[in-house]
Amino acid sequence: MVVEDYAVIGGQAGIGDKARIESKAVRGSGCGVLTSKIVHGNQVVWGTPARPLKEYLTQLANVARIGELKAEVKELRMRVEELCGK
């Protein structure tokens, strides 16, 4: 594992063997970098496995909407069944 100068690593973060954290990279709390992966300089990553912060936040927002999406799919199925005469 290599951690370069000025890298920020949050608490309870994990770093796999042969991983590289480049200079000025930021890893959030609980972040996991898999074996042989590189976190590029000036990049902010979060989650396990580590991914760019914007992608992580988008996925987190989608998870929060699962209940709403499930209800929407159920309603659409019922409409399709009505249209198909089932």
Secondary structure by P-SEA (a helix, b strand, c coil): ccccccccccccccccccbbbcccbbbcccbbbcccccccccbbbbccccccaaaaaaaaaaaaaaaaaaaaaaaaaaaaaaaacc
